[in-house]
Amino acid sequence: MIYKARTESPELKLLKALKNRYPSPITNQTYYTLNKGYVGEVLFDQLIEKLTCPCLVLNDLLLQVNNQTFQVDALMILSNQIHVFEVKNLEGDYFYEKECFFPRNKPGNEISNPLLQLERATSLLRQLLQKLDFPISIQSSVIFINPKFVLYQAPMDKPILFANQLDRFIQKFNSIQTPLGKKQQQLAAKLLSLNENETPYKRLPTYQYQDLRKGITCSACHSFSVEVQHSKCICSDCGFEEKVKAAVLRSVEEFKMLFPDEKITTNRIYEWCKIIACKKKVQRILSSNYKKVGVHQWSYYE
C-alpha cells in the first residue's frame, strides 16, 4: 500500500517553468538531471505497485535527526523490517573501482557514490528510529532502474540491484504475508508527520520578472504557440485545447510559484498571460476564484 505518494518536487516544477520562460545552460542541465531522476523513481513506483505483501510505502521523505537532514527515495515498512531504497536512473557504461564509480568513457570523472548516500541515509534513519523508540531491522538497496545501465566490476558484497533483477526481488517480498500491526501504522504516520518541505529556491539561478518570457504555455507540450479562440486556448503545435479560465488559473499558479512574494493583481496577470485580449476577462476570472483584498488600484488577490 502506498502510504505517501510521489509527486514532482517543487524544485522540479520551478525548473520546468524556468526552462520554458528563461532558458539557460544551468537551468536546462539542472532540470535534465532532476527530471531524469524523477522518471527513474516513477519507474520504480510502477514496480512497487506489483507488491501484494502487507506493507506501507512512503516515497520522497526528507527527515532530520541530530541536526542532520537526509532524504529517502522510497521506504517500505514490513511486519518486522524496514527496507530503504536509493533509486538511480543512470544510463550507459560505468565501472566500480576502489569504492568509487566512474563513467567508462570518462574514467577520470568520478560520480557521487550512491552506496555512500544509501549508507548515510540508513544510518541516520536508524538513529531516528532509536529516538522514536522503535527497534526494527533495516535493510537497504541501491536500485539501478535503467536497463541500459551497465556496471563493470560490480562488487558482489554490496546491496546493488539491477533492472533485470527487480522482478525476482519483488517476488521475494510477495512471499511475505505477515500482516502489519498497529505499531507499523503508527510508525508510518509518525514518519509522515516528520517529513519536511524542502525549499525549492536555494539551488535555482537568479531570475527577475522582466527577464521571463510572458504568455500562456500549452498544458500538454509546454509550447508558447497558444491562441485564444472564443472560450478556448488552442495550441497550434499539438492541437491541445483548454478552457481560457483553466489556462489563466494555471498561469496564475505558475506565477505564484515563481514569484511567491509578488501580489496577484489584474494588471500583472494580464501582462503575464499576454494573449488574453480583454483585461476585464482576467479580472472576472481572478474575482471568481480568489479573495479580493483592498480597493481600486491597490487591490490584489490571494
LINHU-V770720 format. One record per pair of residues at least 4 apart in sequence whose C-alpha atoms are under 7 Angstrom apart, sorted by the first residue. I is the first residue (numbers start at 0). J is the second residue. D is the distance in Angstrom with one decimal. If there is no record, write none. Layout:
I/J/D
I/J/D
This chain:
0/54/5.9
0/55/5.1
0/56/6.1
1/55/5.9
1/56/4.8
1/57/6.5
2/55/5.6
2/56/5.3
2/57/5.4
3/56/6.6
3/57/4.5
3/58/5.6
4/57/6.7
4/58/5.8
5/58/5.4
5/59/6.3
7/11/6.2
7/12/6.6
8/12/6.4
9/13/6.1
9/199/5.5
10/14/6.1
10/199/4.3
10/200/6.9
11/15/6.1
11/30/6.6
11/33/6.5
11/34/6.9
12/16/6.4
13/17/6.1
13/257/6.6
14/18/5.8
14/26/6.6
14/30/5.6
15/19/6.7
15/30/6.7
16/20/6.3
17/21/5.0
17/22/6.4
18/22/4.6
18/26/6.2
18/27/6.0
20/211/5.1
20/212/4.6
21/210/7.0
21/211/5.3
21/212/6.6
22/26/6.3
22/27/6.6
23/27/6.0
24/28/6.0
25/29/6.1
26/30/6.0
26/204/7.0
27/31/6.0
28/32/6.2
29/33/6.2
30/34/5.8
31/35/6.0
32/36/6.3
33/37/6.2
34/38/6.1
35/39/6.3
35/88/6.6
36/40/6.3
36/87/6.6
36/88/5.7
37/41/6.2
38/42/6.3
39/43/6.4
39/86/7.0
39/87/6.6
39/88/4.9
39/144/6.3
40/44/6.2
40/86/6.1
41/45/6.4
42/46/6.6
43/47/6.3
43/144/6.7
44/48/6.3
50/169/6.5
50/173/6.0
51/173/5.5
52/172/6.5
52/173/4.7
52/175/5.8
52/176/5.4
53/77/6.7
53/176/6.2
53/177/6.7
53/178/5.5
53/179/6.2
54/75/6.5
54/76/5.4
54/77/4.9
54/179/6.9
55/75/5.6
55/76/5.1
55/77/6.9
56/73/6.9
56/74/5.6
56/75/4.4
56/76/6.4
57/73/5.8
57/74/5.2
57/75/6.5
58/72/5.7
58/73/4.4
58/74/6.3
59/70/7.0
59/71/5.7
59/72/4.8
59/73/6.1
60/70/5.6
60/71/5.1
60/72/6.7
60/194/5.7
61/68/7.0
61/69/5.9
61/70/4.6
61/71/6.6
61/194/5.3
61/195/5.3
62/68/5.7
62/69/5.5
62/70/6.3
62/193/6.4
62/194/5.4
62/195/6.2
63/67/5.4
63/68/4.3
63/69/6.2
64/68/6.6
64/123/6.7
64/127/5.7
69/120/5.8
70/120/6.6
71/85/6.8
71/120/6.7
72/84/6.1
72/85/5.5
72/86/6.4
73/83/6.1
73/84/5.1
73/85/7.0
74/81/7.0
74/82/5.8
74/83/4.7
74/84/6.2
75/81/5.6
75/82/5.1
75/83/6.5
76/80/6.3
76/81/4.7
76/82/6.6
76/183/7.0
77/81/5.9
77/179/6.8
78/177/6.3
78/178/6.4
78/179/5.0
78/183/7.0
79/135/6.4
79/136/6.9
80/135/5.8
80/136/4.9
80/137/5.8
81/136/6.2
81/137/4.8
81/138/6.2
82/137/5.8
82/138/4.7
82/139/5.3
83/138/6.3
83/139/4.5
83/140/6.4
84/139/5.8
84/140/5.1
84/141/5.9
84/142/6.7
85/117/6.1
85/140/6.4
85/141/4.7
85/142/6.0
86/141/6.0
86/142/4.8
86/143/6.2
86/144/6.8
87/142/6.0
87/143/5.0
87/144/6.2
88/143/6.1
88/144/5.6
88/145/5.4
89/143/7.0
89/145/6.4
89/148/6.1
90/145/6.3
90/147/5.4
90/148/4.5
91/147/5.9
91/148/4.8
91/149/6.2
92/102/6.2
92/103/5.5
92/148/6.1
92/149/4.8
92/150/6.2
93/100/6.8
93/101/5.5
93/102/4.3
93/103/4.8
93/149/6.0
93/150/4.8
93/151/6.2
94/100/5.9
94/101/5.5
94/102/6.5
94/103/6.1
94/150/5.1
94/151/4.4
94/152/6.0
95/99/5.6
95/100/4.8
95/101/6.5
95/150/6.8
95/151/6.3
95/152/5.5
95/153/5.9
96/100/6.6
99/109/6.9
99/112/6.2
100/109/5.8
100/110/5.8
100/112/6.1
101/106/5.4
101/108/6.0
101/109/4.7
101/110/6.1
102/106/5.6
102/108/6.7
112/116/6.6
113/117/6.1
113/141/6.9
114/118/6.0
114/141/6.7
115/119/6.1
116/120/6.3
117/121/6.0
118/122/6.1
119/123/6.2
120/124/6.0
121/125/6.1
122/126/6.4
123/127/6.2
124/128/6.2
125/129/6.2
126/130/6.4
127/131/6.3
128/132/6.0
128/133/5.2
128/134/6.6
129/133/6.0
129/134/6.5
139/158/6.8
140/158/4.9
140/159/5.8
140/160/6.9
141/158/6.2
141/159/5.0
141/160/6.2
142/159/6.3
142/160/5.1
142/161/6.2
143/160/6.2
143/161/5.0
143/162/6.1
144/161/6.3
144/162/5.0
145/162/6.1
146/162/5.2
160/164/6.2
160/165/6.9
161/165/6.7
164/168/6.3
165/169/6.2
166/170/6.3
167/171/6.3
168/172/6.7
169/173/6.2
170/174/6.5
179/183/6.2
180/184/6.7
181/185/6.2
182/186/6.1
183/187/6.3
184/188/6.3
185/189/6.1
186/190/6.1
187/191/6.2
188/192/6.2
189/193/6.3
190/194/6.3
206/210/6.8
207/211/6.9
213/271/5.1
213/272/6.2
213/273/6.1
214/223/6.6
214/271/5.9
214/272/4.4
214/273/4.8
214/274/6.2
215/223/6.3
215/225/6.7
215/250/6.4
215/272/5.2
216/221/5.1
216/222/5.3
216/223/4.6
216/225/6.5
217/221/4.5
217/222/5.2
217/223/6.4
217/225/6.3
217/234/6.1
219/239/6.6
220/237/6.9
224/234/5.5
224/235/5.6
224/236/6.3
225/232/6.2
225/233/5.4
225/234/4.3
225/235/6.2
226/232/5.5
226/233/5.4
226/234/6.4
227/231/5.8
227/232/4.5
227/233/6.4
228/232/6.2
230/242/6.0
230/243/5.6
231/240/6.4
231/241/5.5
231/242/4.4
231/243/4.9
232/240/5.7
232/241/5.2
232/242/6.0
232/243/5.5
233/238/6.2
233/239/5.8
233/240/4.6
233/241/6.6
234/238/4.9
234/239/5.3
234/240/6.6
241/245/6.7
241/246/6.4
242/246/6.2
243/247/6.1
244/248/6.2
244/284/6.4
245/249/6.1
246/250/6.2
247/251/6.2
247/272/6.9
248/252/6.3
249/253/6.3
250/254/6.1
250/272/6.8
251/255/6.2
251/268/6.8
252/256/6.2
253/257/6.2
254/258/5.9
255/259/5.0
262/299/6.2
263/267/6.8
263/268/6.9
263/299/5.4
263/300/5.2
263/301/6.8
264/268/6.2
264/298/6.9
264/299/4.7
264/300/6.3
265/269/5.9
265/281/6.5
265/282/5.5
266/270/6.1
267/271/6.0
268/272/6.0
269/273/6.0
269/275/6.9
269/278/6.1
269/281/6.3
278/282/6.4
279/283/6.1
280/284/6.3
281/285/6.2
282/286/6.0
283/287/6.2
284/288/6.3
285/289/5.6
286/290/6.8
286/291/6.5
289/300/5.7
289/301/5.6
290/300/5.4
290/301/5.3
291/298/6.8
291/299/5.8
291/300/4.6
291/301/6.7
292/298/5.4
292/299/5.4
292/300/5.8
293/297/5.9
293/298/4.2
293/299/6.6
294/298/4.7
